[in-house]
Amino acid sequence: MDKAELRRWAKEVRKNLPTGTLSQAVSQHLARFLQEHGARHILLYSAFGSELDPAPVQGLYPAAYYLPRARTYQLEVHPLPCRLVKHRYGFWEPAPETPRVALEVLDAVLVPGLAFDPWGHRLGYGQGFYDRFLAQLPPRTLTLGLVAEALVVPELPHDPWDVPVRFLATERGVRPALS
């Protein structure tokens, strides 16, 4: 399957999953992982459609949390709490006047995706926001792909510029991506 076919397949699978239950389970595992790794500054994302929602981790693990704001083919980081506005694609993001934060502040970045493979390659929506963003992070930053186990596939097509995540967080736990 090519990326377009994989996206259609993943959206179909995901819309039939119990996203709320899976989000809670993943958040439980994330809270333990973040605590074990001493992560104090964590970038969430605003769940869109049937994406797993990382928001419950905020109630399980005390830390400073941030949200990305999509700008022209790049992501900016903003602290929470802040005023949120709806992006043209329908997800919530920080308002334009919210102060920006340097990427170096982040200890962990939670990454959405339609599917992931065991090596941490991500199937996104095709805009490249997260690939460009992940490439800018300091090497010490923990990057975690949030995904239902049903959407961890044996292998995804990827390009040389694709940046894999270092860990996969599913309802079964958090595990390192293969290297």
N, CA, C and O of each residue as an XYZ file, in Angstrom:
716
protein
N       0.845     -1.197      0.000
C       0.000      0.000      0.000
C       0.880      1.246      0.000
O       1.935      1.273      0.634
N       0.436      2.273     -0.715
C       1.150      3.542     -0.655
C       0.618      4.361      0.526
O      -0.314      3.932      1.208
N       1.206      5.534      0.768
C       0.826      6.327      1.942
C      -0.645      6.740      1.917
O      -1.301      6.744      2.958
N      -1.166      7.086      0.746
C      -2.573      7.492      0.654
C      -3.497      6.338      1.039
O      -4.469      6.532      1.769
N      -3.191      5.143      0.546
C      -4.003      3.964      0.899
C      -3.870      3.633      2.382
O      -4.853      3.281      3.033
N      -2.661      3.744      2.912
C      -2.448      3.498      4.340
C      -3.222      4.499      5.196
O      -3.778      4.131      6.231
N      -3.259      5.761      4.769
C      -4.021      6.773      5.517
C      -5.508      6.414      5.542
O      -6.147      6.495      6.591
N      -6.053      6.024      4.405
C      -7.474      5.635      4.353
C      -7.730      4.439      5.271
O      -8.699      4.425      6.030
N      -6.857      3.443      5.194
C      -7.003      2.253      6.037
C      -6.935      2.628      7.518
O      -7.783      2.202      8.303
N      -5.940      3.418      7.903
C      -5.754      3.778      9.312
C      -6.937      4.585      9.840
O      -7.375      4.365     10.969
N      -7.452      5.504      9.050
C      -8.619      6.293      9.484
C      -9.825      5.390      9.697
O     -10.586      5.576     10.647
N      -9.997      4.422      8.821
C     -11.120      3.488      8.941
C     -10.980      2.645     10.208
O     -11.946      2.481     10.953
N      -9.798      2.118     10.449
C      -9.559      1.318     11.659
C      -9.774      2.177     12.899
O     -10.461      1.767     13.835
N      -9.186      3.365     12.902
C      -9.216      4.221     14.095
C     -10.619      4.671     14.466
O     -10.941      4.786     15.648
N     -11.458      4.929     13.466
C     -12.802      5.417     13.797
C     -13.646      4.353     14.494
O     -14.664      4.676     15.105
N     -13.234      3.095     14.409
C     -13.962      2.007     15.065
C     -13.353      1.599     16.409
O     -13.816      0.645     17.034
N     -12.329      2.309     16.851
C     -11.680      1.994     18.127
C     -12.307      2.800     19.264
O     -12.823      3.893     19.028
N     -12.272      2.281     20.493
C     -12.781      3.022     21.659
C     -11.750      4.070     22.107
O     -11.027      3.866     23.082
N     -11.697      5.177     21.389
C     -10.651      6.178     21.589
C     -10.564      6.676     23.026
O      -9.464      6.845     23.552
N     -11.706      6.913     23.671
C     -11.690      7.405     25.050
C     -11.017      6.431     25.997
O     -10.166      6.823     26.797
N     -11.392      5.173     25.912
C     -10.803      4.134     26.761
C      -9.312      3.980     26.470
O      -8.505      3.871     27.393
N      -8.952      3.970     25.199
C      -7.543      3.841     24.818
C      -6.729      5.042     25.295
O      -5.600      4.884     25.760
N      -7.298      6.238     25.182
C      -6.599      7.450     25.628
C      -6.299      7.391     27.117
O      -5.213      7.775     27.551
N      -7.264      6.911     27.905
C      -7.052      6.782     29.351
C      -5.940      5.775     29.643
O      -5.064      6.037     30.468
N      -5.974      4.638     28.976
C      -4.957      3.603     29.204
C      -3.568      4.108     28.817
O      -2.606      3.913     29.561
N      -3.463      4.751     27.665
C      -2.174      5.285     27.218
C      -1.684      6.341     28.202
O      -0.495      6.384     28.519
N      -2.580      7.191     28.687
C      -2.196      8.246     29.632
C      -1.649      7.670     30.934
O      -0.716      8.225     31.513
N      -2.221      6.563     31.397
C      -1.704      5.899     32.602
C      -0.249      5.469     32.382
O       0.612      5.707     33.230
N       0.010      4.844     31.255
C       1.373      4.400     30.939
C       2.315      5.589     30.753
O       3.463      5.558     31.196
N       1.817      6.630     30.097
C       2.632      7.828     29.891
C       3.042      8.450     31.214
O       4.201      8.822     31.396
N       2.095      8.565     32.142
C       2.389      9.187     33.438
C       3.538      8.455     34.132
O       4.453      9.089     34.657
N       3.492      7.138     34.135
C       4.575      6.352     34.753
C       5.902      6.573     34.023
O       6.940      6.784     34.652
N       5.856      6.524     32.708
C       7.064      6.700     31.898
C       7.674      8.083     32.127
O       8.880      8.200     32.344
N       6.856      9.118     32.080
C       7.355     10.485     32.247
C       7.968     10.676     33.631
O       8.995     11.338     33.779
N       7.335     10.095     34.634
C       7.874     10.184     35.990
C       9.221      9.453     36.075
O      10.187      9.991     36.617
N       9.283      8.247     35.547
C      10.530      7.466     35.577
C      11.679      8.182     34.875
O      12.839      8.025     35.258
N      11.358      8.966     33.852
C      12.383      9.667     33.081
C      12.581     11.112     33.538
O      13.374     11.844     32.945
N      11.873     11.525     34.578
C      12.050     12.870     35.124
C      11.648     13.991     34.185
O      12.183     15.095     34.280
N      10.722     13.731     33.284
C      10.270     14.756     32.336
C       9.431     15.799     33.072
O       8.434     15.455     33.707
N       9.825     17.062     32.991
C       9.120     18.144     33.684
C       8.424     19.102     32.718
O       7.517     19.828     33.126
N       8.822     19.119     31.464
C       8.253     20.025     30.460
C       7.820     19.178     29.266
O       8.651     18.624     28.548
N       6.501     19.088     29.066
C       5.946     18.103     28.136
C       5.041     18.773     27.105
O       4.103     19.491     27.454
N       5.336     18.529     25.848
C       4.493     19.036     24.767
C       3.407     18.016     24.468
O       3.686     16.882     24.080
N       2.167     18.441     24.656
C       1.008     17.631     24.289
C       0.644     17.958     22.845
O       1.402     18.633     22.148
N      -0.481     17.495     22.408
C      -1.100     17.949     21.168
C      -2.596     17.977     21.411
O      -3.097     17.298     22.308
N      -3.298     18.744     20.632
C      -4.747     18.826     20.733
C      -5.331     17.738     19.834
O      -5.228     17.812     18.609
N      -5.946     16.727     20.454
C      -6.465     15.592     19.684
C      -7.484     16.065     18.658
O      -8.329     16.916     18.936
N      -7.385     15.501     17.487
C      -8.210     15.880     16.351
C      -8.953     14.643     15.857
O      -8.336     13.608     15.606
N     -10.267     14.745     15.716
C     -11.052     13.612     15.236
C     -10.943     12.436     16.182
O     -11.248     12.552     17.368
N     -10.506     11.302     15.656
C     -10.424     10.086     16.467
C      -9.004      9.801     16.964
O      -8.683      8.661     17.302
N      -8.148     10.839     17.008
C      -6.798     10.656     17.550
C      -6.862     10.319     19.034
O      -7.795     10.722     19.727
N      -5.874      9.586     19.515
C      -5.754      9.374     20.950
C      -5.507     10.729     21.604
O      -4.732     11.542     21.100
N      -6.172     10.960     22.728
C      -6.093     12.249     23.413
C      -5.093     12.162     24.565
O      -5.302     11.388     25.499
N      -4.005     12.946     24.515
C      -3.030     12.905     25.599
C      -3.421     13.750     26.808
O      -2.738     13.701     27.831
N      -4.495     14.518     26.718
C      -4.868     15.450     27.795
C      -5.012     14.790     29.164
O      -4.634     15.415     30.156
N      -5.536     13.562     29.283
C      -5.688     12.974     30.622
C      -4.387     12.849     31.411
O      -4.427     12.774     32.639
N      -3.242     12.826     30.743
C      -1.973     12.697     31.470
C      -1.757     13.886     32.403
O      -1.060     13.763     33.410
N      -2.349     15.035     32.077
C      -2.181     16.228     32.912
C      -2.722     16.017     34.322
O      -2.183     16.564     35.283
N      -3.774     15.234     34.446
C      -4.343     14.956     35.753
C      -3.636     13.837     36.496
O      -3.892     13.619     37.681
N      -2.758     13.130     35.817
C      -2.063     11.980     36.406
C      -0.613     12.270     36.768
O      -0.025     11.581     37.602
N      -0.042     13.287     36.141
C       1.373     13.572     36.353
C       1.589     15.081     36.386
O       1.358     15.756     35.384
N       2.033     15.625     37.533
C       2.246     17.069     37.630
C       3.510     17.493     36.872
O       4.605     17.003     37.148
N       3.343     18.395     35.929
C       4.457     18.896     35.119
C       4.005     20.191     34.460
O       2.847     20.589     34.586
N       4.915     20.841     33.763
C       4.563     21.988     32.931
C       4.196     21.431     31.556
O       4.953     20.667     30.957
N       3.032     21.824     31.076
C       2.551     21.311     29.794
C       2.479     22.430     28.766
O       2.315     23.604     29.100
N       2.605     22.032     27.511
C       2.645     22.963     26.389
C       1.808     22.393     25.247
O       1.539     21.193     25.184
N       1.406     23.289     24.347
C       0.703     22.872     23.126
C       1.395     23.496     21.921
O       1.949     24.590     22.024
N       1.369     22.814     20.785
C       1.911     23.421     19.572
C       0.870     24.308     18.886
O      -0.337     24.109     19.022
N       1.373     25.275     18.160
C       0.540     26.110     17.298
C       1.110     25.960     15.888
O       2.306     26.146     15.664
N       0.239     25.622     14.949
C       0.670     25.415     13.563
C       0.795     26.756     12.850
O      -0.164     27.522     12.759
N       1.974     27.016     12.357
C       2.242     28.178     11.520
C       2.597     27.652     10.137
O       2.537     26.444      9.908
N       2.955     28.505      9.238
C       3.234     28.081      7.877
C       4.289     26.974      7.861
O       5.490     27.246      7.894
N       3.832     25.745      7.811
C       4.682     24.550      7.736
C       5.672     24.405      8.888
O       6.737     23.808      8.730
N       5.312     24.958     10.051
C       6.138     24.734     11.237
C       5.256     24.760     12.474
O       4.132     25.260     12.439
N       5.772     24.221     13.555
C       5.063     24.231     14.826
C       5.806     25.130     15.798
O       7.033     25.090     15.888
N       5.039     25.952     16.534
C       5.578     26.764     17.617
C       5.088     26.159     18.922
O       4.042     25.511     18.949
N       5.825     26.361     19.998
C       5.481     25.802     21.302
C       5.006     26.917     22.225
O       5.640     27.967     22.325
N       3.863     26.675     22.909
C       3.265     27.666     23.803
C       2.871     26.996     25.115
O       2.413     25.853     25.116
N       3.047     27.707     26.242
C       2.730     27.114     27.549
C       1.226     27.041     27.805
O       0.452     27.864     27.316
N       0.840     26.043     28.578
C      -0.526     25.929     29.084
C      -0.513     26.353     30.543
O       0.509     26.184     31.208
N      -1.599     26.897     31.067
C      -2.841     27.178     30.356
C      -2.712     28.435     29.504
O      -1.882     29.304     29.769
N      -3.537     28.509     28.494
C      -3.598     29.686     27.635
C      -4.950     29.685     26.923
O      -5.692     28.703     26.949
N      -5.239     30.806     26.296
C      -6.472     30.887     25.514
C      -6.269     30.066     24.240
O      -5.233     30.160     23.582
N      -7.280     29.260     23.908
C      -7.208     28.414     22.718
C      -8.151     28.931     21.642
O      -9.220     29.464     21.940
N      -7.750     28.770     20.411
C      -8.586     29.121     19.263
C      -8.639     27.905     18.338
O      -7.742     27.062     18.344
N      -9.692     27.835     17.555
C      -9.849     26.700     16.642
C      -9.071     26.951     15.348
O      -9.241     27.979     14.692
N      -8.227     26.000     15.002
C      -7.472     26.032     13.747
C      -8.441     25.758     12.596
O      -9.504     25.175     12.810
N      -8.092     26.162     11.410
C      -8.995     25.961     10.265
C      -9.286     24.489      9.995
O     -10.301     24.171      9.375
N      -8.409     23.574     10.452
C      -8.666     22.143     10.282
C      -9.527     21.569     11.396
O      -9.877     20.390     11.351
N      -9.879     22.383     12.403
C     -10.817     21.940     13.426
C     -10.236     21.586     14.775
O     -10.999     21.305     15.699
N      -8.919     21.583     14.938
C      -8.345     21.293     16.257
C      -8.067     22.607     16.988
O      -8.007     23.672     16.375
N      -7.898     22.512     18.303
C      -7.648     23.686     19.135
C      -6.148     23.917     19.270
O      -5.366     22.973     19.386
N      -5.762     25.188     19.253
C      -4.363     25.550     19.409
C      -4.260     26.861     20.175
O      -5.246     27.590     20.281
N      -3.074     27.178     20.715
C      -2.905     28.430     21.446
C      -3.210     29.645     20.569
O      -2.941     29.652     19.368
N      -3.774     30.663     21.201
C      -4.070     31.913     20.494
C      -2.760     32.581     20.068
O      -1.720     32.357     20.688
N      -2.808     33.400     19.014
C      -1.578     34.018     18.487
C      -0.795     34.837     19.511
O       0.431     34.912     19.433
N      -1.492     35.450     20.472
C      -0.792     36.311     21.434
C      -0.087     35.539     22.548
O       0.621     36.140     23.355
N      -0.268     34.229     22.607
C       0.364     33.418     23.646
C       1.882     33.427     23.459
O       2.367     33.240     22.343
N       2.637     33.642     24.544
C       4.106     33.648     24.409
C       4.633     32.311     23.887
O       4.092     31.248     24.192
N       5.688     32.393     23.105
C       6.350     31.189     22.596
C       7.410     30.724     23.581
O       7.914     31.504     24.390
N       7.737     29.445     23.499
C       8.749     28.837     24.353
C       9.797     28.185     23.448
O       9.464     27.627     22.403
N      11.049     28.260     23.854
C      12.136     27.637     23.085
C      12.022     26.117     23.138
O      11.638     25.555     24.164
N      12.348     25.466     22.055
C      12.279     24.004     21.976
C      13.176     23.330     23.010
O      12.874     22.227     23.466
N      14.264     23.977     23.378
C      15.218     23.403     24.324
C      14.612     23.174     25.703
O      15.151     22.402     26.495
N      13.500     23.835     25.995
C      12.822     23.684     27.288
C      12.195     22.293     27.411
O      12.093     21.756     28.513
N      11.783     21.719     26.304
C      11.001     20.484     26.325
C      11.836     19.263     26.703
O      12.932     19.046     26.185
N      11.282     18.473     27.624
C      11.880     17.187     27.983
C      11.251     16.048     27.189
O      11.909     15.052     26.888
N       9.968     16.203     26.853
C       9.237     15.146     26.146
C       8.243     15.773     25.181
O       7.646     16.812     25.464
N       8.078     15.124     24.044
C       7.129     15.560     23.018
C       6.237     14.374     22.682
O       6.719     13.312     22.287
N       4.920     14.567     22.845
C       3.940     13.539     22.501
C       3.481     13.804     21.078
O       3.059     14.913     20.750
N       3.563     12.792     20.240
C       3.368     12.959     18.798
C       2.163     12.146     18.333
O       2.094     10.941     18.574
N       1.204     12.809     17.660
C       0.071     12.066     17.104
C       0.470     11.384     15.799
O       1.483     11.727     15.190
N      -0.331     10.427     15.387
C      -0.095      9.785     14.100
C      -1.246      8.863     13.757
O      -1.943      8.369     14.644
N      -1.442      8.636     12.485
C      -2.463      7.681     12.049
C      -2.001      6.259     12.321
O      -2.801      5.395     12.679
N      -0.701      6.020     12.147
C      -0.108      4.701     12.401
C       1.383      4.897     12.640
O       1.963      5.910     12.250
N       1.984      3.920     13.279
C       3.436      3.904     13.500
C       3.928      2.496     13.195
O       3.155      1.538     13.211
N       5.221      2.384     12.918
C       5.802      1.050     12.812
C       6.761      0.846     13.988
O       7.035      1.796     14.721
N       7.273     -0.365     14.182
C       8.129     -0.630     15.349
C       9.407      0.209     15.401
O      10.007      0.335     16.469
N       9.834      0.781     14.283
C      11.028      1.625     14.236
C      10.715      3.080     14.567
O      11.610      3.924     14.556
N       9.457      3.377     14.861
C       9.083      4.744     15.215
C       8.721      5.623     14.041
O       8.475      6.816     14.215
N       8.683      5.051     12.836
C       8.245      5.834     11.681
C       6.756      6.106     11.814
O       5.990      5.256     12.268
N       6.367      7.292     11.415
C       5.013      7.780     11.633
C       4.308      8.008     10.306
O       4.890      8.514      9.346
N       3.044      7.624     10.280
C       2.181      7.989      9.164
C       1.305      9.126      9.658
O       0.414      8.925     10.484
N       1.567     10.328      9.143
C       0.784     11.498      9.531
C      -0.218     11.843      8.448
O      -0.633     10.994      7.659
N      -0.591     13.102      8.431
C      -1.582     13.556      7.460
C      -0.948     14.083      6.175
O      -1.659     14.506      5.262
N       0.378     14.063      6.096
C       1.045     14.407      4.848
C       1.528     15.838      4.727
O       1.992     16.234      3.658
N       1.435     16.630      5.792
C       1.876     18.021      5.719
C       3.326     18.211      6.168
O       3.943     19.227      5.846
N       3.872     17.248      6.903
C       5.270     17.323      7.319
C       5.555     18.187      8.534
O       6.720     18.414      8.862
N       4.507     18.684      9.222
C       4.715     19.543     10.393
C       5.611     18.866     11.425
O       6.599     19.448     11.872
N       5.268     17.644     11.799
C       6.008     16.978     12.864
C       7.395     16.538     12.416
O       8.318     16.546     13.231
N       7.580     16.159     11.168
C       8.922     15.797     10.705
C       9.864     16.993     10.816
O      10.987     16.858     11.301
N       9.413     18.153     10.373
C      10.255     19.349     10.476
C      10.496     19.712     11.941
O      11.601     20.104     12.316
N       9.458     19.579     12.763
C       9.566     19.915     14.182
C      10.525     18.962     14.901
O      11.420     19.409     15.618
N      10.342     17.661     14.713
C      11.186     16.675     15.392
C      12.657     16.834     15.012
O      13.538     16.593     15.838
N      12.924     17.229     13.792
C      14.303     17.410     13.332
C      15.000     18.554     14.060
O      16.230     18.599     14.097
N      14.239     19.475     14.638
C      14.814     20.639     15.327
C      15.055     20.400     16.815
O      15.719     21.210     17.463
N      14.535     19.314     17.367
C      14.629     19.080     18.808
C      16.040     18.659     19.218
O      16.741     17.997     18.453
N      16.454     19.047     20.433
C      17.734     18.545     20.947
C      17.682     17.019     21.063
O      16.614     16.466     21.327
N      18.796     16.335     20.874
C      18.807     14.864     20.920
C      18.312     14.272     22.239
O      17.829     13.140     22.252
N      18.419     15.000     23.338
C      18.004     14.476     24.647
C      16.483     14.416     24.807
O      15.984     13.752     25.715
N      15.742     15.105     23.933
C      14.286     15.174     24.063
C      13.656     13.810     23.805
O      13.935     13.166     22.794
N      12.807     13.378     24.729
C      12.066     12.127     24.562
C      10.927     12.372     23.579
O      10.131     13.289     23.780
N      10.837     11.582     22.538
C       9.736     11.705     21.582
C       8.931     10.419     21.618
O       9.473      9.323     21.476
N       7.622     10.572     21.811
C       6.743      9.414     21.975
C       5.582      9.493     20.997
O       4.844     10.479     20.981
N       5.420      8.466     20.189
C       4.279      8.364     19.292
C       3.126      7.707     20.020
O       3.270      6.597     20.532
N       1.980      8.378     20.076
C       0.785      7.831     20.724
C      -0.063      7.143     19.670
O      -0.454      7.752     18.674
N      -0.344      5.857     19.901
C      -1.027      5.077     18.875
C      -1.694      3.860     19.509
O      -1.175      3.280     20.463
N      -2.836      3.488     18.974
C      -3.472      2.241     19.393
C      -2.640      1.079     18.863
O      -2.093      1.142     17.762
N      -2.554      0.035     19.650
C      -1.772     -1.146     19.246
C      -2.234     -1.666     17.875
O      -1.423     -2.181     17.105
N      -3.524     -1.536     17.572
C      -4.065     -1.995     16.288
C      -3.482     -1.234     15.103
O      -3.593     -1.678     13.960
N      -2.856     -0.077     15.377
C      -2.299      0.751     14.313
C      -0.771      0.794     14.338
O      -0.156      1.668     13.727
N      -0.173     -0.151     15.045
C       1.275     -0.366     14.931
C       1.431     -1.433     13.851
O       1.101     -2.601     14.059
N       1.933     -1.015     12.711
C       2.011     -1.895     11.540
C       3.444     -2.402     11.361
O       4.381     -1.775     11.855
N       3.629     -3.530     10.663
C       4.979     -4.097     10.525
C       6.006     -3.133      9.927
O       7.157     -3.106     10.364
N       5.599     -2.350      8.937
C       6.534     -1.402      8.322
C       5.752     -0.336      7.579
O       4.749     -0.624      6.927
N       6.226      0.909      7.686
C       5.625      2.024      6.961
C       6.607      2.540      5.919
O       7.817      2.535      6.149
N       6.098      2.984      4.778
C       6.999      3.645      3.832
C       7.491      4.943      4.472
O       6.723      5.639      5.136
N       8.753      5.264      4.276
C       9.279      6.499      4.845
C      10.347      7.070      3.922
O      10.953      6.370      3.112
N      10.548      8.363      4.082
C      11.514      9.086      3.264
C      12.741      9.420      4.103
O      12.680      9.362      5.331
N      13.851      9.766      3.465
C      15.076     10.075      4.216
C      14.898     11.212      5.227
O      15.588     11.241      6.246
N      13.989     12.139      4.960
C      13.787     13.277      5.864
C      12.807     12.973      6.999
O      12.650     13.795      7.902
N      12.155     11.833      6.977
C      11.238     11.464      8.062
C      12.038     11.212      9.336
O      13.074     10.547      9.313
N      11.546     11.749     10.439
C      12.223     11.605     11.728
C      11.395     10.668     12.603
O      10.280     11.019     12.987
N      11.914      9.487     12.926
C      11.144      8.560     13.768
C      11.106      9.025     15.222
O      11.997      9.737     15.686
N      10.058      8.609     15.929
C       9.993      8.856     17.371
C      10.863      7.813     18.068
O      11.185      6.772     17.496
N      11.238      8.111     19.311
C      12.120      7.197     20.059
C      11.348      6.135     20.829
O      11.894      5.084     21.165
N      10.059      6.413     21.111
C       9.234      5.493     21.892
C       7.834      5.432     21.298
O       7.369      6.391     20.681
N       7.165      4.293     21.489
C       5.760      4.135     21.130
C       4.969      3.970     22.415
O       5.328      3.169     23.277
N       3.891      4.732     22.539
C       3.005      4.643     23.701
C       1.661      4.117     23.221
O       0.959      4.780     22.457
N       1.308      2.913     23.680
C       0.044      2.285     23.313
C      -0.695      1.906     24.589
O      -0.218      2.154     25.696
N      -1.861      1.305     24.418
C      -2.634      0.847     25.578
C      -1.920     -0.279     26.323
O      -2.291     -0.598     27.452
N      -0.910     -0.880     25.716
C      -0.149     -1.959     26.375
C       1.060     -1.451     27.146
O       1.647     -2.193     27.934
N       1.435     -0.201     26.929
C       2.586      0.361     27.630
C       3.429      1.227     26.716
O       3.064      1.489     25.570
N       4.566      1.670     27.243
C       5.514      2.477     26.471
C       6.735      1.605     26.205
O       7.288      0.991     27.118
N       7.144      1.561     24.940
C       8.302      0.747     24.583
C       9.218      1.538     23.650
O       8.759      2.404     22.906
N      10.512      1.234     23.697
C      11.420      1.928     22.782
C      11.183      1.476     21.342
O      10.875      0.315     21.074
N      11.336      2.425     20.435
C      11.292      2.067     19.017
C      12.556      1.271     18.696
O      13.599      1.468     19.320
N      12.454      0.386     17.736
C      13.623     -0.382     17.301
C      14.611      0.557     16.621
O      14.216      1.563     16.032
N      15.876      0.230     16.703
C      16.860      1.101     16.040
C      17.581      0.372     14.934
O      18.441      0.952     14.271
